[in-house]
Amino acid sequence: MKKKKNYYLRLGAALLLLCNPNIHVIDILPDFIAYFLIFSVISEAADLAPHFAQARDACKKLAILGLLKIPASFLILLARSHNTMDSNLIPTFAIIFAVFEMILGCTFIYRASEALFYLGERSDASALISSFYITAPKSQATAPRSPFCRSRQPEELRTLSYFFLFVKCFASFLPELLLLTRKQEYVGDYQGQTALMRLYPYVLILALVLTLSVGIYWFILSFAYLRSVRTEGKFLFALQNLAGEDLIKKKEQRTLCAAHILGFSLLAIATLFSLNFMPIFCYALFLMLGASWLRTTKTLRRCVRAFGILSILSSLVQALMLEVFEYDYGYKSLYADLEAQQAYIPCVIAAAINSALILALVVSVFFSLRHTTLYTLGTSPTSERYGPAERKYHAELSRFNLVFLVFGALSTICRGIYVYLRGQVIFVPSSIVATAGAFSHKLEFWPLILVGIAIPYIIFGFYYMGVMKEEITLTLNEE
């Protein structure tokens, strides 16, 4: 039931994000977030009922189109900063995005409505094709008096969705066309304006008000339809009954496989942040996210999340402390006063704590991968799933996991030692200058040592995670 409510919560949030107007390529509330929320819900139904897969693909393309508006906005700002033909650039981008959004939006509305109507006609989820109320009437006598108590049809919502899509797209670029009438010659600091150009603020306000009005009405109607389906409570059961047990089991296997592949990919990406010039909190973040996607025990998942969150926080604190110290004292002189020495001690302590927490996270990731290797892949020494040759091959995965642990531990410890050695360079007493030179010489080569550990760690990490992806795919497909 909790998962069911989560579906409707995501859809409701998506409707709220979509009902707002756009100003050329600028979204007041980002539409791509709404499309990703809808995509996450439709993906669950795409493998269980017809037409949902086509609706999912169209929704994915709309989300990507919405994401492309972000670099387009930066390009417009860059053009304005250089004062180069921005009046022509804005309408061009606005028209291009509006045309593609109308095409993809119409495809999505058509496919989504076909999927819902198909499911409603062939299952007990009659609310998908039945009339619904914005506000349910208390009695038959009050029904004709209030327009909100009048019953609405799903076909009416589909028509309104088409209308709102066209209004929103046209309103996003039609006011910007007036910018093309701007004269390009300048008289001092004044740029000439035509009579149409002077109407731009009024046309823009009119377009925003019209889009917002239609959007609010569309949101009210869509939310009422969603509430009607949720109140009936048969949508998820209809999907499961239509799909059958075999198809549901295959879907669960594909979901499990996709979760492990995502986890292995994130763990491989985490190795990239083992380089000394990369932010260490990103290393902890990707390790935590990658291990969290693996299907292990609750205790292991809790340890990964706990050590991951603590590692990220301690990494940020350490970075902030080092930045403050470098701003106040710098790393220029080999000899520092007592105040600088005392100020650097908390930095060393923070680095030690951070290294210990990340090391604990690395160990938790090791046990998570070990659990996946032994149980999810069926490679336990007592397992009869494979023959002796296969068990011998899969035993190599356990050794790979151990090597992955060693690389992660070395990288973490060496980064902590590097922070300590920087302090040794600063605080060498003036009585042993020769030793100070030796420390300085070591510090110059220490970044090379870190890179020397990180590069094989990255290469091995991507190779090991690639092997794990192949194994999890073969194992789950065999089941």
C-alpha positions in Angstrom: 0.0 0.0 0.0 2.9 2.3 0.7 4.3 1.7 -2.7 0.9 2.3 -4.3 0.5 5.6 -2.5 4.0 6.5 -3.7 2.9 6.1 -7.3 0.0 8.5 -6.9 2.2 11.0 -5.0 4.7 11.1 -7.8 1.9 11.6 -10.4 0.3 14.4 -8.4 3.7 16.2 -8.0 4.2 15.8 -11.8 0.8 17.4 -12.6 1.7 20.3 -10.3 5.0 20.9 -12.1 3.4 20.8 -15.5 0.6 23.2 -15.0 2.9 26.3 -15.1 3.7 28.4 -18.1 7.1 28.7 -19.8 9.0 31.9 -20.8 10.7 30.9 -24.1 13.2 28.2 -22.8 12.9 29.1 -19.1 10.7 26.8 -17.0 9.4 28.4 -13.8 8.9 24.9 -12.4 11.1 22.5 -14.4 9.0 20.2 -16.7 11.8 17.7 -17.1 11.4 16.7 -13.4 7.7 16.1 -14.0 8.4 13.9 -17.0 11.0 11.9 -15.1 8.4 11.3 -12.3 5.9 10.1 -14.8 8.5 8.0 -16.5 9.3 6.3 -13.2 5.7 5.3 -12.8 5.0 4.3 -16.4 8.2 2.2 -16.5 6.6 0.0 -13.8 3.6 -0.7 -16.1 5.5 -0.8 -19.4 6.3 -4.5 -19.1 2.8 -5.5 -17.8 0.3 -4.0 -20.2 0.2 -2.9 -23.9 0.8 0.7 -25.0 2.6 1.7 -21.8 6.0 1.1 -23.4 5.3 3.6 -26.2 4.1 6.1 -23.7 7.2 5.6 -21.6 9.5 6.2 -24.6 7.6 9.4 -25.5 7.8 10.6 -21.9 11.6 9.8 -21.8 12.1 12.0 -24.9 10.1 14.8 -23.4 12.3 14.6 -20.2 15.5 14.8 -22.4 14.1 17.7 -24.3 13.4 19.5 -21.0 16.9 18.9 -19.9 18.3 20.4 -23.1 16.6 23.7 -22.2 19.2 24.2 -19.5 22.3 24.5 -21.8 20.1 26.5 -24.2 19.4 29.0 -21.4 23.1 29.3 -20.6 23.8 29.8 -24.3 21.3 32.7 -24.4 22.9 34.2 -21.3 26.3 33.9 -22.9 25.1 35.6 -26.1 23.6 38.4 -24.1 26.8 38.9 -22.1 28.6 39.4 -25.4 25.8 41.5 -26.8 25.5 39.4 -30.0 22.2 39.0 -31.7 20.4 37.8 -28.6 17.1 39.2 -29.9 17.2 36.6 -32.8 18.6 33.8 -30.7 15.7 33.7 -28.1 12.8 33.2 -30.6 14.8 30.7 -32.6 15.4 28.4 -29.5 11.8 29.0 -28.3 10.3 27.9 -31.7 12.5 24.9 -32.0 11.7 23.6 -28.5 8.0 24.4 -28.8 7.7 22.4 -32.1 9.5 19.4 -30.7 7.5 19.6 -27.5 4.2 19.7 -29.4 5.2 16.6 -31.5 6.4 14.6 -28.5 3.6 15.8 -26.2 0.9 14.8 -28.7 2.5 11.4 -29.0 2.7 10.9 -25.2 -0.9 12.0 -24.6 -2.2 9.7 -27.4 -0.1 6.7 -26.1 -0.9 7.2 -22.5 -4.7 7.6 -23.1 -4.7 4.5 -25.3 -2.9 2.5 -22.6 -5.3 3.6 -19.8 -8.4 3.0 -21.9 -7.1 -0.4 -23.0 -6.5 -1.4 -19.4 -9.9 0.0 -18.3 -11.8 -2.0 -21.0 -10.1 -5.3 -20.2 -10.0 -5.2 -16.4 -12.0 -4.3 -13.3 -10.4 -0.9 -13.1 -13.5 0.8 -14.5 -12.5 4.2 -13.1 -10.0 4.5 -16.0 -12.8 4.8 -18.5 -15.7 6.0 -16.3 -16.9 9.5 -15.6 -15.5 11.3 -12.6 -16.3 14.4 -10.5 -14.1 17.4 -9.6 -16.2 17.7 -6.4 -18.7 14.8 -5.8 -22.3 16.2 -5.4 -24.0 15.6 -2.1 -27.3 14.9 -3.8 -28.8 14.8 -7.2 -30.5 18.2 -6.6 -27.1 20.0 -6.2 -25.5 18.4 -9.2 -26.7 20.7 -12.0 -26.2 23.9 -10.0 -22.4 23.7 -9.7 -20.1 23.2 -12.6 -17.7 21.4 -10.3 -20.3 18.8 -9.5 -20.9 17.9 -13.1 -19.5 14.6 -14.2 -16.5 14.6 -16.6 -15.4 12.0 -19.1 -11.8 10.8 -19.6 -12.1 11.8 -23.3 -12.8 15.3 -22.1 -9.5 15.3 -20.1 -7.6 14.0 -23.1 -9.0 16.8 -25.3 -8.1 19.4 -22.7 -4.6 17.9 -22.4 -4.1 18.5 -26.2 -5.5 22.0 -25.9 -3.3 22.9 -22.9 -0.2 21.5 -24.7 -0.8 23.7 -27.7 -1.6 26.8 -25.6 1.6 26.3 -23.5 3.8 25.8 -26.5 2.5 28.7 -28.5 2.5 31.0 -25.5 6.2 30.1 -25.0 7.4 31.5 -28.4 4.7 33.8 -29.9 5.6 36.8 -27.6 9.3 36.3 -28.5 8.5 36.7 -32.2 7.9 40.4 -31.4 11.6 40.6 -30.6 12.4 40.1 -34.2 10.8 43.5 -35.0 13.4 45.3 -32.9 15.6 47.6 -34.9 19.3 46.9 -34.8 20.6 50.4 -35.3 21.5 52.3 -32.1 21.4 56.0 -31.3 23.7 56.4 -28.4 22.6 53.9 -25.8 19.1 53.7 -27.2 18.0 50.8 -29.4 15.1 51.6 -31.8 11.8 49.9 -31.2 8.8 49.4 -33.5 5.2 49.6 -32.5 5.0 45.8 -32.3 8.0 45.7 -30.1 6.3 48.0 -27.6 3.5 45.5 -27.3 5.9 42.8 -26.1 5.3 43.2 -22.3 1.5 43.1 -22.7 1.6 40.1 -25.0 3.9 38.3 -22.7 1.6 38.9 -19.7 -1.4 37.9 -21.7 0.3 34.6 -22.7 1.3 33.8 -19.2 -2.1 34.5 -17.8 -3.8 32.5 -20.5 -1.5 29.5 -20.0 -1.7 29.6 -16.2 -5.6 29.8 -16.4 -5.8 26.8 -18.7 -3.1 25.0 -16.7 -4.9 25.4 -13.4 -8.1 24.0 -14.9 -6.2 21.1 -16.5 -4.5 20.4 -13.2 -7.9 20.3 -11.4 -9.4 18.0 -13.9 -6.3 15.7 -14.1 -6.1 15.6 -10.3 -9.8 14.7 -10.0 -9.3 11.8 -12.5 -6.2 10.6 -10.6 -8.1 10.8 -7.3 -11.0 8.7 -8.9 -8.6 6.0 -10.0 -6.8 6.0 -6.6 -10.1 5.8 -4.7 -11.2 2.8 -6.7 -7.9 1.1 -5.9 -7.9 -1.4 -8.7 -5.3 0.0 -11.1 -2.3 -2.0 -9.8 -4.3 -5.2 -9.4 -5.5 -4.8 -13.0 -1.9 -4.6 -14.2 -0.9 -7.7 -12.4 -4.0 -9.7 -13.5 -3.5 -8.6 -17.1 0.2 -9.5 -17.1 0.1 -12.9 -15.4 2.5 -14.4 -12.9 5.2 -15.4 -15.4 5.4 -11.9 -16.8 5.5 -10.4 -13.4 8.3 -12.7 -12.3 10.3 -11.8 -15.4 9.8 -8.1 -14.7 11.0 -8.6 -11.2 14.1 -10.3 -12.5 14.8 -7.5 -15.0 14.3 -4.9 -12.2 16.7 -6.8 -10.0 19.2 -7.1 -12.8 18.9 -3.4 -13.6 19.4 -2.4 -10.0 22.6 -4.4 -9.7 24.0 -3.1 -13.0 23.3 0.5 -11.8 25.1 -0.3 -8.6 28.1 -1.7 -10.3 28.3 1.3 -12.7 28.2 3.7 -9.7 31.0 1.8 -8.0 33.1 2.0 -11.1 32.5 5.7 -11.4 33.5 6.1 -7.7 37.0 4.9 -8.6 37.5 8.0 -10.8 37.3 10.2 -7.7 40.2 8.4 -6.0 42.5 10.8 -7.9 44.0 13.3 -5.4 42.7 16.3 -7.3 39.1 15.0 -7.3 36.7 15.9 -4.4 36.9 13.0 -1.9 33.2 13.5 -0.8 32.2 12.5 -4.4 34.2 9.3 -3.9 32.2 8.5 -0.7 29.0 9.5 -2.3 29.3 7.2 -5.3 30.5 4.3 -3.1 27.5 4.7 -0.9 25.0 5.0 -3.8 26.5 2.1 -5.7 26.5 -0.3 -2.7 23.0 0.8 -1.8 21.6 -0.5 -5.1 23.0 -4.0 -4.4 20.4 -6.4 -3.0 22.1 -7.4 0.3 21.0 -7.7 3.9 19.4 -4.8 5.8 22.3 -4.6 8.2 24.8 -4.2 5.3 22.6 -1.5 3.7 22.3 0.4 6.9 26.1 0.3 7.5 26.7 1.5 4.0 24.3 4.4 4.3 25.5 5.3 7.8 29.2 5.3 7.0 28.5 6.9 3.6 26.6 9.9 5.1 29.2 10.3 7.8 32.0 10.2 5.3 30.4 12.8 3.0 29.9 15.1 6.0 33.4 14.7 7.3 34.8 15.2 3.8 33.0 18.5 3.5 34.2 19.6 6.9 37.8 18.6 6.1 37.7 20.5 2.8 36.3 23.6 4.5 38.9 23.5 7.3 41.8 23.1 4.8 40.4 26.0 2.7 40.2 28.2 5.8 43.7 27.3 6.9 45.1 27.9 3.4 43.4 31.3 3.2 44.7 32.4 6.6 48.3 30.9 6.6 49.0 29.3 3.2 51.5 26.6 2.4 54.4 28.8 1.2 56.8 28.8 4.2 58.6 25.8 5.6 58.7 27.5 9.0 55.5 28.5 10.8 54.8 30.1 14.1 53.1 28.5 17.0 49.7 29.9 16.0 49.8 28.2 12.6 50.9 24.9 14.1 47.9 25.0 16.5 45.6 26.0 13.7 46.7 23.0 11.5 46.2 20.3 14.2 42.3 20.3 13.8 42.9 19.8 10.0 45.0 16.7 10.6 42.4 15.3 13.1 39.6 16.0 10.6 41.6 14.2 7.9 42.2 11.2 10.2 38.5 10.9 11.1 37.5 11.3 7.4 40.0 8.6 6.4 38.7 6.2 9.1 35.1 6.7 8.1 35.8 6.3 4.4 37.9 3.2 5.2 34.8 1.8 7.1 32.7 2.6 4.1 35.1 0.8 1.8 35.0 -2.3 4.1 31.1 -2.1 4.0 31.2 -2.0 0.2 33.6 -5.1 0.3 31.1 -7.1 2.3 28.2 -6.0 0.1 30.0 -7.2 -3.0 31.0 -10.4 -1.2 27.3 -11.0 -0.3 26.3 -10.4 -3.9 29.0 -12.8 -5.2 28.2 -15.6 -2.8 24.4 -15.5 -2.7 22.9 -13.5 -5.6 25.3 -15.1 -8.1 24.9 -18.5 -6.4 28.7 -19.0 -5.9 28.6 -20.1 -2.3 31.1 -23.0 -1.6 28.1 -25.2 -0.7 26.0 -24.2 -3.7 25.1 -26.9 -6.2 24.2 -24.3 -8.9 27.6 -24.7 -10.7 30.1 -27.5 -11.3 33.7 -27.5 -10.0 35.0 -25.5 -13.0 32.3 -22.8 -12.6 32.9 -22.5 -8.9 36.6 -22.2 -9.5 36.0 -19.4 -11.9 33.6 -17.6 -9.6 36.0 -17.9 -6.8 38.1 -15.4 -8.7 35.4 -12.9 -8.2 36.0 -13.1 -4.4 39.7 -12.5 -5.0 38.8 -9.5 -7.3 36.7 -8.2 -4.5 39.7 -8.4 -2.1 41.9 -6.6 -4.6 39.2 -3.9 -4.9 39.2 -3.5 -1.1 43.0 -3.2 -1.0 43.0 -0.5 -3.7 40.3 1.4 -1.9 42.0 1.2 1.4 45.4 2.3 0.0 43.8 5.2 -1.8 42.0 6.4 1.3 45.0 6.0 3.7 47.4 7.7 1.3 45.1 10.7 0.9 45.0 11.1 4.7 48.8 10.8 4.9 49.1 13.5 2.3 47.3 15.9 4.6 49.6 15.0 7.4 52.8 15.4 5.3 51.7 18.9 4.3 51.7 19.8 7.9 55.2 18.3 8.4 56.5 20.6 5.6 55.0 23.6 7.3 56.1 22.9 10.8 59.7 21.6 10.5 61.9 23.4 13.1 64.5 25.8 11.9 67.3 23.7 13.6 66.9 20.8 11.1 66.8 22.5 7.7 68.2 19.5 6.0 65.3 17.3 7.3 62.9 20.0 6.1 64.3 19.7 2.6 63.9 16.0 2.8 60.2 16.3 3.8 59.7 18.9 1.0 61.2 16.4 -1.5 58.9 13.7 -0.3 55.9 15.9 -0.6 56.6 16.7 -4.1 56.5 13.1 -5.1 53.5 12.2 -2.9 50.9 13.3 -5.5 52.6 11.1 -8.0 52.2 8.2 -5.6 48.5 9.0 -5.2 48.1 9.0 -9.0 50.1 5.8 -9.2 47.6 4.1 -6.9 44.5 5.7 -8.4 45.2 4.8 -12.1 45.4 1.0 -11.6 42.5 1.3 -9.1 40.4 2.9 -11.8 41.4 0.4 -14.5 40.8 -2.6 -12.2 37.5 -1.1 -10.9 36.0 -0.7 -14.3 37.2 -4.2 -15.3 35.9 -5.8 -12.1 32.5 -4.1 -12.3 32.2 -5.0 -16.0 32.7 -8.7 -15.1 30.1 -8.4 -12.3 27.6 -6.9 -14.7 28.0 -9.8 -17.1 27.7 -12.4 -14.3 24.6 -10.8 -12.8 23.0 -10.6 -16.2 23.7 -14.2 -17.1 22.6 -15.5 -13.6 19.3 -13.6 -13.5 18.4 -14.5 -17.1 19.0 -18.2 -16.4 16.5 -18.0 -13.6 
